[in-house]
Amino acid sequence: MTDDEKKRFKSLAQKYELQASDFWKSPQGFVIISRRGIEKIQTGLNAYVYYQTVKEFSDIAESKYVIKATGVIMNSDGTEGRAIETYGESSPKNTKGGAQAYPVAMAEKRALSRCILKLSDFYTLEGVYGEDEINE
C-alpha cells in the first residue's frame, strides 16, 4: 500500500468504527478484514445484500458453488442508492480444512465480503481482502 492508500485505509477504518482487532496484516502483506469488521462496515453503510445461486457455474456433485450477491446502500429516505453485484465461489480447490463441510456458506461469506468491500471503497485500495476470501 502506498502512503496515500494507508491514509485512505485509516480514514475508512475510522468511518466504519473498525478497531485494531477487526483487521490484521497477513504474512504476504495483505490487509485482512475480519468477518466482524465486514459486519460493522455493512451496518455503517446501511447496506442490504441479496443472494442468488448461480446454477450454471455450480455443481453439487463436485461440491462447487457460486453465489451472486447484490448489495444496495439504503438512503436515509428509504430509497435504494448505490448498488453493485459480485460473486463468491467455493470448491475443494479454494476451500480448505473444515470449511469444505459447508461450501454454500463459504461461497455466501465470500460474496458478502466482496460486496461490502466494494460498496465501502475498501476494494479501491491495493491488497485489502475479507477474511473469508483468504484460503486457510
N, C-alpha and C positions, 0 to 999 in steps of 0.2 A: 504494500500500500504506500502510495506517495504521502508526503506530509499533508497535502490538501485533503486526500482521502481519509487520512487519520482524523483530521479536524471534522470532516463531514460525518465520519462514523461516530465520533464523540457527540456531535450535535444531535444526530438521530437517536443515539442511546439515551441522551438526556430527554429528548422529546417524548420518547416512549417509556421513560422511567425505568430503564434497564439498570440493574445492579451488576457489579463485577461477577457475581455468581451466575448471571444469565448468559455469559459468553466466555469463551476461552480461546487461546491460540493453539492450533494443532502443531505437531512436530514438523509438518510440511509447510507451516507458515500461514495457513488459512485461519480466518476468524470463524469460529463455530458458535452459532446462537442456539441456546438450549430450547427444548420443547416449551419450557416455562416462558422463556423470552419471546418465542413466537406468539404464544397466547397473549402475553402482555401487549405486544405490538398490535395484534388483531383487535384487542379491546381499545387501545389508543386510537386506532384507525376508525373504529366503529364499522368494521367490515364484516360482511356475511359471505360465507363460502358455500357454494352448491357443488355437488359431486355427481358424476356420471361415469359408469363403467364404459370403457371403450372396448366393445366386444371384438371389433376387427383386429385388435392387437393383443387381446387376452387369450390365454389358452389354459384352461383348468387342468388338463392332463399333464401339462408341463409346468404347472404352478407359476404361470406368468400372468401378470395383471397390469393393466394400465387404467388409471383413473384420471378423468379430466376434472379440473377444479375451475370454477368460475367465481372469481372474487369481486365483490362490489362494495365500495365505500358508500355508506349511507350518509346523506346530507342531513344537516340539523333540522330541516323541514320534513324529513321522512322520505324524500325522493332519492332515487339511486343516482350516485355520482360516478366517479371513475370506476371502470371495470376492466378486468384482464382475465384471460384464460391461460391455463398452463396444465401440465401433466405430471403425474407421478407414476413410477413404474416399480415393479418388484418381480424378481425372478431368482432362481437359485444362483445365477451368475452375479447378481448385485446385492443379494441379501444373505448375510451370513449368520451363523450361530442360531440362537433360539428364535430370532426374528423370522426364520423360514417357516415357523409354525403358523404365522399369521400374515401371509403375503398380501392379502387385500388391505389389511390395516396399515401395513408398511407403505403400500402404494398411496393410500389416502393421506398418511402423515407426510410423505414426500410432496404430494400435490399441495397440501396445505402450506407447508414451509415455503415452497417456491412461490405460491400465490401471495402470501403475506409479505415475503421479502421483496417481491416485485412491486406490490402496491405501496409499500413503505419507502421505496427507493434504496433500500439496503443493497439490492442487486446492482445498483449503478456503481458500486464500489468493487474494486478488484479483490477476489479471494474471500468473499463472505458467503457462508452457507449455513443452512439449518442443520441441526444435529441429526435429523432423520435422513439427510441426504448423503451422509458420510457412511461408508461401509465400516463395519467393525474391524 
